[in-house]
């Protein structure tokens, strides 16, 4: 296949906003998060392009190579790869399989905010990153995003077993015994739930070894309201409000499920759903002080440690003075400083 045709194909899968600029005025809106998504009674979904999509191309001086690859052509799952150009002391690198945020309903691996953040993470933490573009709700409600995560792991495993060729040169740079599932917000939820699914298949993953999960402000919730949900002051254009969180869950959960479904509320029923994750060597949870999810995240850590009975399994770090998704959506000086701290914590965790 010519390089031109390959570029054409990749361009087709890296741009996916579904915008209909001629939406009839008489359409009835069932659910809406202003500026992000409208869901109409007839099933039509609009996602305004609030964040620019970018190609994988990177300047040479960043020291990272990026490219896109198809995971499943039939369901249009793809991933963006980030590979540091210089290996640290010639060693192979950990693999981070990353899931973007967006309430399961919006977002893309080609969003510029994720592209910039993951370039920085790959470079500083010296790791290979696969950023997965999974299917979105409401057209694809949960558990399809989890299915896509499991399918991505299976795809990587297949490529490893078949051994690297010219198209998959990056496989030779990866230490697959040091694989981590990572994500922020809804992506953190996906990383957690994919890990639970994989725990029942640990023996079938070889030569891949799941060494840990890194959950950045994971999107959990429940029918009850926590203190941080009720009283954490949010700016008008906050990345996540209580109203938008509720709407995301209505669009993402299966029909008839409420927010105490274990996919949303993993600590329901005394955390019995969490027992399945005890075989994972380590879990890092990154929490934002001004995030409405703060208390859910703290309770998740406490419940998991209590259920599993291993105080060393879960560790968390609290980032002061910043809110939800600060590392990708906030350019303030304090957010930039906290993002540097976040990357250093991830680097230390994957380097243990």
C-alpha positions in Angstrom: 0.0 0.0 0.0 1.4 3.4 -0.9 2.2 5.9 1.8 -0.4 8.2 0.3 -3.2 5.7 0.8 -2.0 4.9 4.3 -2.3 8.6 5.2 -5.7 8.8 3.6 -6.9 5.9 5.8 -5.4 7.3 9.0 -7.0 10.7 8.3 -10.4 9.0 8.1 -10.2 7.5 11.5 -8.7 10.4 13.4 -11.5 12.8 12.9 -14.9 11.8 14.2 -17.1 14.8 15.5 -20.7 14.2 14.4 -22.0 17.6 13.5 -25.1 18.3 11.6 -25.2 22.0 11.0 -28.6 21.8 9.4 -30.5 20.2 12.3 -34.2 20.8 11.9 -35.5 23.2 14.6 -38.5 20.9 15.4 -36.3 18.1 16.7 -36.9 17.3 20.3 -33.8 17.3 22.5 -33.8 14.5 25.2 -30.4 15.2 26.8 -27.9 18.0 26.5 -24.6 19.1 28.0 -24.2 22.6 26.6 -21.4 22.9 24.1 -20.5 19.2 24.3 -23.4 17.0 23.2 -27.1 17.0 22.2 -29.1 13.8 22.0 -32.4 14.0 20.1 -35.5 11.9 20.5 -35.1 10.5 17.0 -31.7 9.1 18.0 -29.6 11.8 16.3 -26.5 12.9 18.3 -24.6 16.1 17.9 -21.1 16.7 19.2 -19.8 20.3 18.5 -16.1 20.3 17.9 -15.3 22.2 21.1 -11.7 20.8 21.1 -9.6 20.7 17.9 -8.6 17.4 16.5 -5.0 17.1 15.4 -3.0 14.5 13.4 -0.2 12.4 15.0 2.6 14.5 13.4 5.1 15.9 15.9 8.1 18.2 15.7 11.4 16.3 15.9 12.6 18.4 18.9 10.0 16.8 21.2 11.9 13.5 21.0 8.7 11.4 20.6 7.4 9.6 17.5 3.6 9.3 17.1 1.4 7.4 14.7 -2.1 6.0 14.4 -3.1 2.4 14.1 -6.3 0.5 13.5 -7.3 -1.9 16.2 -10.7 -3.1 14.8 -11.8 -1.8 11.4 -15.4 -3.0 11.8 -16.0 -1.1 15.0 -13.6 1.8 14.1 -11.5 1.3 17.2 -8.0 2.8 16.8 -5.1 4.1 18.9 -2.5 6.8 18.8 1.0 5.6 19.7 3.7 7.6 21.4 7.2 6.3 21.4 10.3 8.1 22.9 13.1 8.2 20.4 15.8 7.6 22.9 15.6 4.5 25.2 16.9 5.1 28.7 20.2 3.2 29.0 19.1 1.0 26.1 16.4 -0.7 28.2 12.9 -1.6 26.9 10.1 0.7 28.1 6.9 0.2 30.1 3.6 0.3 28.1 0.8 2.5 29.1 -2.6 1.8 27.5 -4.4 5.1 28.0 -8.2 5.9 27.9 -9.2 9.5 27.4 -12.0 11.2 29.4 -15.3 12.7 28.3 -18.0 11.1 30.4 -18.0 8.1 28.0 -19.9 10.4 25.5 -17.4 12.8 24.1 -13.6 13.0 23.5 -11.1 11.5 21.2 -7.5 10.3 21.1 -7.0 13.0 18.5 -8.1 15.9 20.7 -5.2 18.3 21.0 -5.3 18.5 24.8 -4.7 14.7 25.0 -2.1 14.8 22.3 0.0 17.4 24.0 -0.4 15.8 27.5 0.6 12.3 26.3 3.6 13.5 24.3 4.8 15.1 27.5 4.0 12.0 29.6 5.8 9.7 27.2 8.9 11.9 27.0 9.3 12.6 30.8 8.1 9.2 32.2 10.1 7.4 29.4 7.3 5.1 28.4 5.4 3.9 25.3 1.8 5.0 25.3 -1.2 3.7 23.3 -4.1 6.1 23.5 -7.3 4.2 22.6 -10.1 5.8 20.7 -13.0 3.7 22.0 -16.7 3.8 21.0 -18.8 6.5 22.6 -22.2 6.5 24.3 -25.1 6.9 23.8 -24.8 5.2 20.5 -22.5 2.6 22.2 -23.5 2.4 25.8 -21.5 0.6 28.5 -20.0 -2.0 28.5 -18.8 -1.3 24.9 -16.0 1.0 26.0 -14.8 -1.8 28.3 -15.1 -4.3 25.4 -12.9 -2.0 23.3 -10.3 -1.9 26.1 -10.2 -5.7 26.4 -10.0 -6.0 22.6 -7.0 -3.6 22.5 -5.1 -5.7 24.9 -5.9 -8.8 22.9 -4.8 -7.0 19.7 -1.4 -6.1 21.3 -0.9 -9.6 22.6 -1.6 -11.0 19.1 1.0 -8.6 17.6 3.6 -9.6 20.2 3.0 -13.3 19.6 3.3 -12.9 15.8 6.5 -10.9 16.5 7.3 -7.4 15.2 7.5 -6.5 11.5 8.1 -3.3 9.7 4.7 -1.9 10.6 5.0 -2.7 14.2 8.6 -1.8 14.9 7.7 -0.2 18.2 7.0 -3.6 19.7 10.7 -4.2 20.0 11.0 -1.2 22.3 8.4 -2.4 24.8 8.8 -4.4 28.0 5.4 -6.2 28.0 6.0 -7.5 31.5 5.5 -3.9 32.6 2.1 -3.0 31.2 -0.3 -0.5 32.8 -3.9 0.5 32.2 -4.2 4.3 32.6 -7.0 6.8 32.1 -8.5 10.1 33.3 -12.1 10.7 34.3 -14.3 8.3 32.3 -11.0 6.9 31.0 -10.0 6.1 34.6 -13.3 4.3 35.0 -12.6 2.3 31.8 -9.1 1.4 32.9 -10.5 0.1 36.2 -13.3 -1.9 34.7 -11.0 -3.4 32.0 -8.6 -4.4 34.7 -11.4 -6.2 36.5 -12.2 -8.1 33.3 -8.6 -9.0 32.7 -8.0 -10.3 36.2 -10.0 -13.4 35.3 -7.7 -13.9 32.3 -4.3 -13.2 33.8 -2.9 -16.6 32.6 -4.2 -15.9 29.1 -2.4 -12.6 28.7 1.2 -13.8 28.5 3.6 -12.5 27.4 1.7 -9.4 28.6 1.8 -8.8 32.4 -0.6 -6.3 33.9 1.6 -4.5 36.5 -0.9 -1.9 37.6 -3.5 0.7 37.0 -3.3 4.5 37.1 -6.6 6.2 37.7 -6.6 9.9 37.2 -9.7 11.5 38.8 -11.7 8.3 37.9 -15.3 8.9 37.1 -17.3 7.1 39.8 -20.5 8.0 41.4 -23.7 6.8 43.1 -27.3 7.6 43.9 -26.3 9.3 47.2 -24.5 12.7 47.1 -21.1 13.2 48.7 -19.9 16.3 50.4 -17.6 17.2 47.6 -20.5 16.8 45.1 -22.8 19.1 47.1 -20.4 21.8 48.3 -17.3 22.0 46.1 -17.5 25.4 44.3 -17.2 25.0 40.5 -16.4 27.7 37.9 -19.2 28.3 35.3 -17.3 26.4 32.6 -15.9 23.6 34.9 -14.9 20.4 33.1 -17.4 18.4 35.3 -20.4 19.6 37.2 -23.0 17.6 39.1 -25.5 18.2 36.3 -23.2 17.1 33.5 -22.0 14.1 35.5 -25.6 12.9 35.9 -26.3 13.4 32.2 -23.2 11.4 31.2 -24.4 8.5 33.4 -27.9 8.6 32.0 -26.4 8.4 28.5 -23.8 5.8 29.3 -25.3 3.2 31.6 -27.5 0.4 30.3 -31.2 1.0 30.1 -32.8 0.7 33.5 -29.6 1.0 35.5 -29.1 3.7 38.0 -25.9 5.3 39.5 -25.5 2.5 42.0 -24.7 0.0 39.2 -21.2 -1.3 39.9 -19.8 0.2 36.7 -20.6 3.6 38.2 -20.4 2.8 41.9 -17.7 0.2 42.6 -18.1 0.6 46.4 -21.8 -0.4 46.3 -22.6 -3.6 48.3 -19.6 -3.1 50.5 -17.3 -3.2 47.5 -17.8 -6.8 46.6 -17.2 -6.0 43.0 -13.7 -4.9 43.9 -12.5 -8.2 45.1 -11.8 -9.3 41.5 -9.0 -6.7 41.3 -6.9 -8.0 44.1 -4.4 -9.8 41.8 -3.2 -6.5 40.3 0.2 -5.6 41.9 -0.5 -1.9 42.4 -3.1 0.9 41.9 -2.3 4.6 41.8 -5.3 7.0 42.2 -4.7 10.7 41.4 -7.3 12.9 43.0 -7.9 16.7 42.6 -8.8 18.7 45.7 -11.4 20.9 43.9 -13.0 18.0 41.9 -16.6 17.1 42.7 -15.4 13.4 42.4 -12.9 13.9 45.2 -14.9 12.1 47.9 -15.9 9.2 45.6 -12.2 8.7 44.7 -11.2 8.8 48.4 -13.9 6.3 49.4 -12.9 4.0 46.5 -9.3 3.9 47.8 -10.4 3.2 51.4 -13.0 0.5 50.4 -10.6 -1.3 48.0 -7.9 -1.4 50.7 -10.4 -2.7 53.2 -11.9 -5.3 50.9 -8.6 -6.6 49.6 -6.9 -6.4 52.9 -3.7 -5.1 51.4 -2.8 -1.6 52.5 0.0 -1.5 49.9 -2.2 -2.3 47.0 -3.7 1.2 46.6 -1.9 4.5 46.9 -3.3 7.9 46.2 -2.0 11.4 45.8 -4.0 14.6 46.3 -3.3 17.5 44.0 -4.1 20.8 45.8 -5.8 23.8 44.4 -6.9 22.2 41.1 -10.1 20.7 39.7 -11.2 18.0 37.4 -9.1 17.4 34.2 -6.6 20.1 35.2 -3.8 18.3 33.3 -5.5 18.5 29.9 -7.9 21.5 30.2 -6.3 24.1 32.4 -3.3 26.2 31.3 -3.0 28.2 34.6 0.4 28.4 36.3 -0.8 26.2 39.2 -2.3 23.6 36.8 0.9 23.4 34.9 2.9 22.9 38.1 0.4 20.2 39.3 0.7 18.5 35.9 4.4 18.3 36.3 3.9 16.7 39.7 1.3 14.3 38.2 3.8 13.1 35.6 6.5 12.7 38.2 4.2 10.5 40.3 3.3 8.4 37.3 7.0 8.1 36.4 7.9 6.9 39.9 5.0 4.4 40.0 5.8 2.7 36.7 9.5 2.7 37.4 9.2 0.7 40.6 
